[in-house]
């Protein structure tokens, strides 16, 4: 963001006079040296971070902020989570020095929180209304107040429809033709065209490494295709996988996301026995029927490919499945998964969640009471229905894992905001 080190401090620790512009940097350094090892009992620093991070990491403003900027904010969160002293020093992002949106959000956050700070790029020192130069924060914000952050308009481009959408295609008679047809659809579909597409002649998986070979791109063509579409945003790795084994049977689909890096710093990851992964099968999503307690599967993605109509219907359903996934939990929106874990589902939909994942999301919000409540619920339900010993064992393992996960996330300061059930 800025070209040098930023200093921030709790406003109550400074009782001297407002420094001159020439002395501002030196006063900030001396104040930091005096209080950098003294634990903070105030809440202003955390208030500043909450304001700053909420805008930088908001998916709807992603057009303004780069991935390195968002990762930088995550690092600050981790730094604060390890314990905040009365004065903190932040290493700024030099490559973001010309990003006006970063400055706007930074100065809005210091103005609203009242935190003490020194920002070297414009040589501004301030604690609330005490500022050097005088009224510096207002002057910094003035150019940006005329142009508040808004969703940037989407450039209208002429839509190019895939042959699978228009019906102008022939039934593929070999894997090479099928690969070309499917690849074109992925490249033109409005979500997957932004993902990285790879096609292998052998099974491969970036999230589950079991069974992978060293160089899948060199595998011989044996009439098998594995399509992998991947993306990483805000520390979350997305993978949509489609496997085509026969030309007459619809492909197998799977979706998974790994958000270990979002919550667990690299040096702490080895303390966990498994990574933080969510999987969503098409049959896990059901549509609630109006006025009925029953539900029906949302996406019909299994069956035979006997004619063009079968193939077109499959890709119509696949389009809906992809939109459901990325409109709900794309762009790093893990708060939606958190809502699902608490039972607050999308309108008119029900998503079947594995109990282990439900407990994991509750743990990431550091909700120890509700974690224990749901653990007891499943334990009683499994016992009442004479569940297999293996299921009870998985429940115990999951509960112990989540307790450890909470300790690590709390230490790293990366947990989700507490969830208020609707």
C-alpha positions as CSV (number, residue, x, y, z in Angstrom):
1,X,0.0,0.0,0.0
2,X,2.3,2.7,1.3
3,X,6.0,3.2,0.6
4,X,7.3,2.7,4.1
5,X,6.4,1.5,7.6
6,X,3.0,2.4,9.1
7,X,2.7,3.0,12.9
8,X,-0.6,2.6,14.7
9,X,-1.4,2.9,18.4
10,X,-4.1,3.1,21.0
11,X,-5.0,6.8,21.3
12,X,-4.8,6.9,25.1
13,X,-1.1,6.2,25.3
14,X,-0.1,9.5,23.8
15,X,-0.4,12.5,26.2
16,X,2.1,14.9,24.6
17,X,1.7,17.7,22.1
18,X,1.0,17.2,18.5
19,X,4.3,17.1,16.7
20,X,5.3,19.3,13.8
21,X,5.5,17.8,10.3
22,X,9.3,17.6,10.6
23,X,9.1,15.7,13.9
24,X,6.0,13.5,13.1
25,X,8.0,10.4,12.0
26,X,10.5,10.6,14.9
27,X,7.6,10.9,17.5
28,X,5.9,7.9,16.0
29,X,9.0,5.8,16.2
30,X,9.8,6.8,19.8
31,X,6.2,6.1,20.8
32,X,6.4,2.7,19.2
33,X,9.7,1.9,20.9
34,X,8.1,2.8,24.3
35,X,4.9,0.8,23.9
36,X,5.6,-2.0,21.3
37,X,6.0,-4.6,24.1
38,X,3.2,-3.5,26.3
39,X,-0.1,-5.4,25.9
40,X,-3.0,-3.3,24.7
41,X,-6.1,-3.0,26.9
42,X,-7.9,-0.8,24.4
43,X,-10.1,-1.7,21.5
44,X,-9.3,1.0,19.0
45,X,-6.6,-0.9,17.1
46,X,-8.9,-3.8,16.6
47,X,-11.7,-1.5,15.5
48,X,-9.4,0.0,12.9
49,X,-8.5,-3.4,11.6
50,X,-12.2,-4.5,11.4
51,X,-13.1,-1.4,9.4
52,X,-10.1,-1.7,7.1
53,X,-10.3,-5.4,6.5
54,X,-14.1,-5.5,6.0
55,X,-13.8,-3.3,2.9
56,X,-10.6,-4.7,1.4
57,X,-11.8,-8.3,1.7
58,X,-15.4,-7.7,0.7
59,X,-15.9,-9.8,-2.5
60,X,-18.0,-7.1,-4.1
61,X,-15.1,-4.7,-4.1
62,X,-12.5,-7.2,-5.4
63,X,-12.1,-5.1,-8.6
64,X,-10.4,-2.4,-6.5
65,X,-7.9,-4.5,-4.6
66,X,-5.3,-7.0,-5.7
67,X,-4.9,-10.5,-4.4
68,X,-1.6,-9.5,-2.7
69,X,-3.4,-6.6,-0.9
70,X,-6.0,-9.0,0.4
71,X,-3.3,-11.5,1.5
72,X,-1.6,-8.6,3.2
73,X,-4.7,-7.9,5.2
74,X,-4.9,-11.5,6.2
75,X,-1.4,-11.3,7.5
76,X,-2.3,-8.3,9.6
77,X,-5.2,-10.2,11.0
78,X,-2.9,-13.0,11.9
79,X,-0.5,-10.5,13.5
80,X,-3.2,-9.0,15.6
81,X,-4.5,-12.5,16.5
82,X,-1.2,-13.3,18.1
83,X,-1.7,-10.5,20.6
84,X,-1.9,-6.8,20.1
85,X,0.4,-4.4,21.9
86,X,-0.4,-0.8,22.5
87,X,1.6,0.2,19.5
88,X,2.0,-1.8,16.3
89,X,4.2,-1.5,13.2
90,X,3.0,-2.7,9.8
91,X,5.1,-3.4,6.8
92,X,3.3,-1.9,3.9
93,X,2.8,-3.1,0.4
94,X,5.0,-0.9,-1.8
95,X,3.5,-2.2,-5.0
96,X,0.1,-0.8,-3.9
97,X,1.4,2.7,-3.4
98,X,-0.5,4.2,-6.3
99,X,-3.8,2.5,-5.4
100,X,-6.2,5.3,-4.5
101,X,-8.8,2.9,-3.2
102,X,-6.4,1.5,-0.6
103,X,-5.7,5.1,0.7
104,X,-9.4,5.8,0.8
105,X,-10.2,2.8,2.9
106,X,-7.2,3.3,5.1
107,X,-8.0,6.9,5.9
108,X,-11.7,6.2,6.3
109,X,-10.8,3.5,8.9
110,X,-8.5,5.8,10.9
111,X,-11.1,8.5,10.8
112,X,-14.0,6.3,12.0
113,X,-12.0,4.4,14.6
114,X,-10.0,7.3,16.1
115,X,-6.8,5.2,16.2
116,X,-3.5,6.9,16.5
117,X,-1.3,6.5,13.4
118,X,1.6,7.7,11.4
119,X,1.4,7.2,7.6
120,X,4.8,8.0,6.0
121,X,3.9,8.3,2.3
122,X,2.0,11.5,2.9
123,X,3.7,12.2,6.3
124,X,0.4,12.3,8.2
125,X,0.4,11.9,12.0
126,X,-3.0,11.9,13.9
127,X,-5.0,10.8,16.9
128,X,-8.7,11.6,16.3
129,X,-9.0,15.4,15.9
130,X,-5.3,16.0,16.8
131,X,-3.5,15.9,13.4
132,X,-0.3,17.0,11.8
133,X,-0.6,18.7,9.4
134,X,-3.9,20.3,10.7
135,X,-7.0,18.6,9.3
136,X,-4.7,16.2,7.4
137,X,-7.2,13.3,7.4
138,X,-10.0,15.4,6.0
139,X,-7.8,16.8,3.3
140,X,-6.6,13.3,2.4
141,X,-10.2,12.0,2.1
142,X,-11.5,15.0,0.2
143,X,-10.6,13.8,-3.3
144,X,-12.0,10.4,-2.6
145,X,-15.2,11.6,-0.9
146,X,-16.3,12.8,-4.3
147,X,-15.9,9.3,-5.7
148,X,-17.0,6.7,-3.2
149,X,-16.2,3.0,-3.9
150,X,-18.9,1.5,-6.0
151,X,-19.3,-1.8,-7.9
152,X,-17.4,-1.2,-11.1
153,X,-19.7,-1.5,-14.1
154,X,-19.3,-4.7,-16.0
155,X,-18.2,-4.2,-19.6
156,X,-20.8,-5.4,-22.0
157,X,-19.4,-7.9,-24.4
158,X,-21.2,-9.7,-27.2
159,X,-22.2,-13.2,-25.9
160,X,-20.7,-16.1,-27.6
161,X,-22.8,-19.2,-27.1
162,X,-21.2,-22.7,-27.1
163,X,-22.3,-25.2,-29.7
164,X,-23.6,-27.3,-26.8
165,X,-26.0,-24.4,-26.0
166,X,-27.2,-23.8,-29.5
167,X,-27.5,-27.5,-30.4
168,X,-25.3,-27.0,-33.4
169,X,-23.0,-30.0,-32.8
170,X,-22.6,-33.6,-33.8
171,X,-22.5,-36.4,-31.3
172,X,-18.8,-37.0,-30.5
173,X,-17.6,-40.3,-31.8
174,X,-14.2,-40.3,-30.0
175,X,-12.6,-38.9,-26.9
176,X,-10.7,-36.2,-28.8
177,X,-13.9,-34.8,-30.3
178,X,-15.6,-34.9,-26.9
179,X,-12.7,-33.1,-25.2
180,X,-12.8,-30.4,-27.8
181,X,-16.6,-29.9,-27.4
182,X,-16.5,-29.9,-23.6
183,X,-13.4,-27.7,-23.5
184,X,-15.1,-25.1,-25.7
185,X,-18.1,-25.1,-23.4
186,X,-16.0,-24.5,-20.3
187,X,-14.1,-21.7,-22.0
188,X,-17.3,-19.9,-22.9
189,X,-19.4,-20.6,-19.8
190,X,-19.6,-17.3,-17.8
191,X,-18.1,-18.7,-14.6
192,X,-15.6,-21.4,-15.8
193,X,-14.1,-19.2,-18.4
194,X,-12.4,-17.4,-15.5
195,X,-11.0,-20.6,-14.1
196,X,-7.8,-22.4,-15.1
197,X,-8.7,-25.4,-17.3
198,X,-6.5,-28.5,-17.5
199,X,-7.3,-31.8,-19.3
200,X,-5.5,-35.0,-18.5
201,X,-5.7,-38.6,-19.9
202,X,-5.5,-40.0,-16.4
203,X,-7.1,-39.3,-13.1
204,X,-5.7,-36.3,-11.2
205,X,-6.7,-34.2,-8.2
206,X,-5.0,-31.2,-6.6
207,X,-7.0,-31.5,-3.3
208,X,-6.8,-35.2,-2.8
209,X,-3.4,-36.4,-3.9
210,X,-4.0,-40.1,-3.5
211,X,-3.5,-42.0,-6.8
212,X,-1.9,-39.0,-8.6
213,X,1.0,-39.7,-10.9
214,X,4.0,-37.4,-11.2
215,X,3.5,-36.0,-14.7
216,X,-0.2,-36.4,-15.6
217,X,0.2,-34.3,-18.8
218,X,2.4,-37.1,-20.2
219,X,-0.1,-39.9,-19.7
220,X,-1.0,-42.0,-22.8
221,X,-4.5,-41.6,-24.3
222,X,-6.5,-44.6,-23.1
223,X,-9.9,-43.2,-23.8
224,X,-10.2,-41.3,-20.5
225,X,-10.5,-37.6,-19.8
226,X,-10.1,-35.7,-16.5
227,X,-11.2,-32.0,-16.7
228,X,-9.9,-29.9,-13.8
229,X,-11.0,-26.3,-13.3
230,X,-9.2,-24.5,-10.5
231,X,-8.9,-21.1,-8.9
232,X,-7.5,-19.6,-5.7
233,X,-9.0,-16.5,-4.1
234,X,-8.5,-15.1,-0.6
235,X,-6.6,-18.2,0.5
236,X,-9.3,-20.5,-0.8
237,X,-8.5,-23.1,-3.5
238,X,-11.5,-24.1,-5.7
239,X,-11.6,-27.3,-7.8
240,X,-14.3,-28.5,-10.1
241,X,-13.5,-31.9,-11.5
242,X,-15.3,-33.8,-14.3
243,X,-14.3,-37.3,-15.5
244,X,-15.5,-38.7,-18.8
245,X,-15.0,-42.5,-19.1
246,X,-17.4,-43.4,-21.9
247,X,-19.1,-41.4,-24.6
248,X,-22.5,-42.9,-23.8
249,X,-22.6,-42.1,-20.1
250,X,-22.6,-38.7,-18.6
251,X,-19.4,-37.6,-16.8
252,X,-18.8,-37.9,-13.1
253,X,-18.6,-34.5,-11.3
254,X,-17.1,-33.4,-8.0
255,X,-16.5,-30.0,-6.4
256,X,-14.1,-29.3,-3.5
257,X,-12.5,-26.3,-1.9
258,X,-9.5,-26.2,0.4
259,X,-9.4,-23.2,2.7
260,X,-6.5,-24.4,5.0
261,X,-4.3,-21.5,3.9
262,X,-7.0,-19.0,4.7
263,X,-7.0,-19.9,8.4
264,X,-3.8,-21.7,9.3
265,X,-0.4,-20.1,8.8
266,X,2.1,-22.4,7.1
267,X,4.2,-22.9,10.2
268,X,1.2,-24.2,12.1
269,X,-0.3,-26.5,9.4
270,X,1.7,-29.5,10.4
271,X,-0.1,-29.5,13.8
272,X,-3.3,-30.5,12.1
273,X,-3.9,-34.1,11.0
274,X,-5.9,-33.0,8.0
275,X,-6.6,-30.0,5.8
276,X,-9.7,-27.9,5.9
277,X,-11.8,-29.2,2.9
278,X,-15.4,-28.9,1.8
279,X,-16.9,-31.1,-0.8
280,X,-20.3,-30.6,-2.5
281,X,-21.8,-33.2,-4.7
282,X,-24.7,-32.3,-7.0
283,X,-27.0,-34.8,-5.2
284,X,-26.3,-32.9,-1.9
285,X,-28.4,-29.9,-3.0
286,X,-32.2,-30.2,-2.8
287,X,-35.0,-27.9,-3.8
288,X,-37.7,-27.5,-1.2
289,X,-41.2,-28.1,-2.7
290,X,-43.7,-25.4,-2.0
291,X,-46.1,-26.3,0.8
292,X,-44.5,-29.7,1.3
293,X,-42.0,-31.2,3.7
294,X,-40.4,-33.2,0.8
295,X,-37.6,-32.0,-1.4
296,X,-36.1,-33.0,-4.7
297,X,-32.6,-33.0,-6.2
298,X,-31.8,-29.8,-7.9
299,X,-29.4,-31.0,-10.5
300,X,-29.9,-34.0,-12.8
301,X,-26.3,-34.8,-13.7
302,X,-26.4,-38.6,-14.1
303,X,-27.7,-40.6,-17.0
304,X,-26.9,-41.7,-20.5
305,X,-25.8,-39.7,-23.5
306,X,-27.8,-41.4,-26.2
307,X,-28.6,-38.3,-28.3
308,X,-27.9,-34.6,-28.6
309,X,-30.8,-33.7,-26.3
310,X,-29.3,-35.8,-23.5
311,X,-26.0,-34.0,-23.8
312,X,-27.6,-30.5,-24.0
313,X,-29.7,-31.3,-20.9
314,X,-26.6,-32.4,-19.0
315,X,-24.8,-29.1,-19.7
316,X,-27.9,-27.1,-18.9
317,X,-27.9,-28.8,-15.5
318,X,-24.2,-28.4,-15.1
319,X,-24.5,-24.7,-15.8
320,X,-27.1,-24.4,-13.0
321,X,-24.8,-26.4,-10.6
322,X,-21.8,-24.2,-11.3
323,X,-23.8,-21.0,-10.8
324,X,-25.2,-22.4,-7.5
325,X,-21.7,-23.1,-6.2
326,X,-20.0,-19.9,-7.2
327,X,-22.9,-17.5,-6.6
328,X,-23.0,-18.8,-3.0
329,X,-19.5,-19.7,-2.0
330,X,-17.3,-18.3,-4.7
331,X,-14.8,-15.4,-4.2
332,X,-13.8,-16.7,-0.8
333,X,-17.3,-16.2,0.8
334,X,-16.8,-18.6,3.7
335,X,-19.4,-16.8,5.8
336,X,-22.0,-18.5,3.6
337,X,-20.7,-21.9,4.5
338,X,-20.7,-20.8,8.1
339,X,-24.4,-20.0,7.7
340,X,-25.1,-23.4,6.2
341,X,-23.4,-25.0,9.2
342,X,-25.8,-23.2,11.5
343,X,-28.8,-24.4,9.4
344,X,-29.4,-21.1,7.5
345,X,-29.7,-22.4,4.0
346,X,-30.2,-20.6,0.7
347,X,-33.8,-19.6,-0.1
348,X,-35.8,-22.7,-1.3
349,X,-32.8,-24.9,-1.1
350,X,-31.4,-27.5,1.4
351,X,-27.8,-28.5,1.4
352,X,-26.8,-31.9,3.0
353,X,-23.7,-31.3,5.1
354,X,-21.5,-34.0,6.5
355,X,-21.5,-33.7,10.3
356,X,-17.7,-33.4,10.3
357,X,-17.8,-30.4,8.1
358,X,-20.6,-28.8,10.1
359,X,-18.5,-29.1,13.3
360,X,-15.4,-27.7,11.5
361,X,-17.2,-24.5,10.4
362,X,-18.5,-24.0,13.9
363,X,-15.0,-24.4,15.2
364,X,-13.7,-21.8,12.7
365,X,-16.1,-19.3,14.3
366,X,-14.6,-20.2,17.7
367,X,-18.1,-21.1,19.0
368,X,-17.2,-23.6,21.7
369,X,-20.7,-23.8,23.2
370,X,-22.5,-24.5,20.0
371,X,-19.7,-27.0,18.9
372,X,-20.3,-29.0,22.1
373,X,-24.1,-28.7,21.6
374,X,-23.9,-30.2,18.1
375,X,-21.4,-32.8,19.2
376,X,-23.8,-34.0,21.9
377,X,-26.7,-33.9,19.4
378,X,-24.9,-36.2,17.0
379,X,-23.7,-38.5,19.7
380,X,-27.2,-39.0,21.0
381,X,-28.6,-39.4,17.5
382,X,-26.0,-42.0,16.6
383,X,-26.5,-43.9,19.8
384,X,-30.3,-43.8,19.4
385,X,-30.2,-45.2,15.9
386,X,-27.6,-47.8,16.7
387,X,-25.0,-46.2,14.4
388,X,-21.9,-48.2,13.4
389,X,-19.0,-48.1,15.7
390,X,-17.0,-46.5,12.9
391,X,-19.4,-43.5,12.8
392,X,-19.2,-42.9,16.5
393,X,-15.4,-43.1,16.2
394,X,-15.4,-40.5,13.4
395,X,-17.6,-38.2,15.6
396,X,-15.1,-38.5,18.4
397,X,-12.1,-37.9,16.1
398,X,-13.9,-34.9,14.5
399,X,-14.7,-33.3,17.9
400,X,-11.1,-33.6,19.1
401,X,-9.9,-32.3,15.8
402,X,-12.2,-29.2,16.1
403,X,-11.1,-28.5,19.6
404,X,-7.5,-28.4,18.4
405,X,-8.5,-26.4,15.4
406,X,-10.0,-23.7,17.6
407,X,-6.8,-23.4,19.6
408,X,-4.7,-22.9,16.4
409,X,-7.2,-20.5,14.8
410,X,-7.5,-18.5,18.0
411,X,-3.7,-18.2,18.3
412,X,-3.4,-17.2,14.6
413,X,-6.3,-14.7,14.9
414,X,-7.9,-15.9,11.7
415,X,-11.3,-17.1,12.9
416,X,-14.6,-16.2,11.3
417,X,-16.7,-13.6,12.9
418,X,-19.2,-15.0,15.4
419,X,-22.4,-16.1,13.7
420,X,-25.8,-15.0,14.7
421,X,-28.3,-17.6,13.7
422,X,-31.3,-16.3,11.8
